[in-house]
């Protein structure tokens, strides 16, 4: 049996997966981080159902998923800002780093241009 190796590569962009209690809170956060130049685009998806354990109990809640697309260099700052804007005590913010091979060159250039040029 051969050993598996995990090879770390530099990410080309950040794709932050987040969940929100409602569309309005997701949209408010999206508008704020877009205005601040922390991301290039936010997709606010329809309602989903989340099943999870919270404080020892099984829960089922309706939530909204929002995907934030940003440059690799701004992913950490974007994550921190989303956490400050989020109404949950422990928000779901997961950076699904995208490798250079994981997206088209043109799209990556657009994201970097929109989320990489401004200070923030």
Secondary structure, 3 states (H helix, E strand, C coil): CCCCCCCCCCEEEEEEEEEECCHHHHHHHHHHHHHCCCCCEEEEEEEEEEEEEECCEEEEEEEEEEEEEEEHHHHHHHHHHHHHHCCCCCCCEEECCEEHHHCCHHHHHHHHHHHHCCCC
